[in-house]
């Protein structure tokens, strides 16, 4: 089992330096840009590896995120890797409004001395249809 905790985007207010010309009705004036607080977020995750054999590796993970400026999110997911070459993935965002369910596959291949990887994921939505994601990687 693996545990992870992260606190991201914390620190002092930040924003652009300088000023800009502000026009309200017929009045024009110089105004300074205002700073803003970064969107601090606390994340917690657990990953379990319920099965590991010479031909199959599996992972189940659970993640909770608590952003300071939005509602909490809870996600679960799983992955099965067959012969260290083909990966099958599924995930669910438990409290998402739109993009709740995702399915994906990935493949890894060795080309000469390089390792290449291709991943595809489809996220099923009610109003946007199916959102497709592709990625490709080559290790040097």
C-alpha positions in Angstrom: 0.0 0.0 0.0 1.2 3.5 -0.8 -0.1 6.7 0.8 0.4 10.2 -0.5 -0.4 13.6 1.0 0.1 16.9 -0.8 -0.5 20.6 -0.1 -0.2 22.5 -3.4 -0.4 26.2 -4.4 0.2 27.7 -1.0 2.0 30.9 -0.3 1.6 34.7 -0.3 -0.7 36.6 -2.7 0.7 37.1 -6.1 -0.2 39.0 -9.3 1.2 41.2 -12.0 3.3 44.3 -11.2 2.5 47.7 -12.6 -0.7 49.6 -13.4 -3.3 49.9 -16.2 -5.6 52.6 -17.5 -9.1 52.3 -16.1 -12.1 54.0 -17.7 -15.4 54.4 -15.9 -17.9 56.4 -17.9 -16.0 59.6 -19.0 -13.3 59.3 -16.2 -9.9 57.7 -17.0 -7.4 56.9 -14.2 -4.4 54.8 -13.5 -5.0 51.8 -11.3 -2.6 49.2 -9.8 -3.1 45.5 -10.5 -4.4 43.7 -7.4 -2.8 40.5 -6.1 -4.8 37.3 -5.4 -4.3 34.2 -3.3 -3.3 31.1 -5.1 -5.8 28.3 -5.2 -4.5 26.2 -2.3 -5.5 22.5 -2.4 -5.0 19.6 0.0 -4.8 16.1 -1.6 -4.8 12.6 -0.1 -4.4 9.3 -1.9 -4.1 5.6 -1.3 -2.9 3.0 -3.8 -3.2 -0.8 -3.4 -1.7 -3.5 -5.5 -4.0 -6.4 -4.9 -2.4 -8.7 -7.5 1.1 -9.1 -8.9 2.0 -12.1 -10.9 4.5 -12.6 -13.7 1.8 -11.9 -16.3 -0.6 -9.5 -14.5 -0.1 -6.4 -12.3 -3.0 -4.5 -10.9 -3.5 -1.3 -9.0 -6.5 0.2 -7.3 -6.4 3.8 -6.1 -8.5 6.3 -4.2 -8.0 10.1 -4.2 -9.6 12.9 -2.2 -8.9 16.6 -3.0 -10.0 19.5 -1.0 -9.5 22.8 -2.8 -9.8 26.0 -0.7 -12.1 27.6 -3.4 -14.3 24.7 -4.5 -16.0 21.5 -3.3 -14.2 18.3 -2.4 -13.6 15.6 -5.0 -13.4 11.9 -4.6 -12.0 9.6 -7.3 -11.4 5.9 -7.6 -9.6 4.1 -10.3 -8.0 0.8 -11.3 -5.4 -0.5 -13.8 -4.5 -4.0 -14.9 -1.2 -4.4 -16.8 -0.9 -7.6 -18.8 2.7 -8.9 -19.6 4.1 -5.5 -18.8 2.9 -4.4 -22.3 -0.9 -3.8 -22.4 -2.7 -1.7 -19.7 -6.5 -1.5 -19.2 -7.8 1.3 -17.0 -11.1 2.5 -15.5 -11.9 5.4 -13.2 -14.8 7.3 -11.7 -15.1 10.8 -10.2 -17.8 10.2 -7.6 -19.1 13.8 -7.3 -18.4 15.2 -10.8 -21.2 17.0 -12.6 -20.2 16.0 -16.1 -17.1 13.9 -16.6 -17.7 11.0 -14.2 -16.6 7.8 -16.0 -13.3 7.1 -17.8 -12.0 4.1 -19.6 -8.6 3.7 -21.2 -5.9 1.5 -22.7 -2.2 1.8 -23.1 0.6 -0.1 -24.8 4.4 -0.1 -24.2 6.9 -1.3 -26.8 10.7 -1.4 -27.1 12.1 -0.1 -30.3 15.8 -0.7 -30.5 17.2 0.8 -27.3 14.2 3.2 -26.8 11.0 2.5 -25.0 7.7 3.9 -26.5 4.3 4.2 -24.9 0.9 5.0 -26.3 -2.2 5.8 -24.2 -5.8 6.4 -25.0 -8.6 7.3 -22.7 -12.3 8.0 -23.3 -14.4 10.0 -20.8 -18.1 9.6 -21.1 -20.2 12.7 -20.6 -23.8 13.6 -20.8 -23.7 16.9 -22.6 -20.3 16.9 -24.3 -20.4 13.4 -25.8 -17.3 11.3 -25.4 -14.1 13.2 -24.7 -11.0 11.4 -26.2 -7.5 11.8 -25.0 -4.3 10.5 -26.6 -0.7 10.6 -25.5 2.5 9.2 -26.9 5.9 9.0 -25.2 9.4 8.0 -26.2 12.1 7.5 -23.5 15.7 8.5 -24.4 
